[in-house]
Amino acid sequence: MQTELQEQLQSPLPHPGEILLEDFMKPLGLSALALSRHMGLSDRTRIERLSRSAGPVTPDTAIRLARVLGTTPEFWLNLQSQHDISRLWLEQGAAFDRLQPLQKVDMAT
């Protein structure tokens, strides 16, 4: 049984890196290097990969982004989860649709 969102899904929900780039880095005029330095990272690779949607938001990255951008770690991790789940539904939805809820087992029999 699909939810309304699953029925409307034509492509995966945005990767958190896209949100980071479009809603935070560009408006704030931040390069990957500048943001990495604010986050206390030794290089810019993690942020470059993330902003290209080539890598996931890890819990460590989520905490660092939350601290420097005034959000919460959950904001970033939820974006990642929503993206991952939407991608899986598009790729494997038919397999998930075949799964059935467990029925209560009568222990007396």
N, C-alpha and C positions, 0 to 999 in steps of 0.2 A: 504494500500500500504506500503510494507516494504522497508526500506532503505537497501543498500548493507551491512552495518554493522550489521543490524538486521538479515539478511539472514545468515551471517557468524557466528553469535554468537552461541557458543556451551555451554558456561558457563558464569556466570557474570564476568564483568571486575574486576580486583583486588580491594580488599577492601583497603582503605587508610592505614589501620593498617599494611597490608602486605608490602606496599611501605615503610612505616615508619621503620619497622623492618629490611627489607632486604637492603634498599638503604641508610638508615641513621644510625640507632642504631648499627647494626652489624659492618659496616665499621668504625664507630667512636668509637667503643668499649663502647657504652653507655648501661647501664642497665636501666630498667624502673625507678628505684629509682633515678639514676643520672640525667636522662632526666627530671624527674618530678621536682627535685630540681632546675635545670637550668631554668625551666619554671615557678618557683615560686609557685608550687603546694604544699599543705601540706602533701599529701601522693601520693603513686605511683599507686593507684587503677585505675585512669582514663587512664594512659598510659599502664598499664598491660592489661586492657580490650581492648583498642584500638589495641595494638600490637598483640593480639590474634584474632583480627577481631570480637570481641564480643561487641563492642560498636561503635557508630558513631563519626565522627568528628563534634563537635559543633563549632559555630562561635568563642567562647572563646578559645577552644583548637586550632582552626586554627590560630588565632592571636598569641597565645603563641608559637606554633610550628614555625610559620613564623619568629618570632623575633629571636628565638634561633638557627634555622637551616638555616637562610639566604634564605628563600623562601618567598612566599606571602600567605596571608590568602586564596586568591582565588584558589591557587594551591591545597590546602587541601580540600576546600569545593567543588571544581570541581571534584576531585577524588571521594569524597563521593557521589556527584550527579550522576556521571557516573556509579559508582557501583550500586547505588540504581535503576537507570533507566534500566540498563542492566538486573538486577535481575527481575524487573517487566516485562520487555519485554519477558523474558523467561517463566515467570509464567503465564502471562495474555495476551500475544501477540494476541491471537485469538480474545479476547474481544476488544482490541484496534483496530484491523484490521476492525472490523465491524463499527466503527465510521466514519461518513462522514462529510466533511466540510460543513459549513452553506452556503446556497446560498443567494445572494443578494435579499432582499425583495423589491418588487415594491410598494412603499408607495402610489402610485396614485390609486391603485385598491382597 
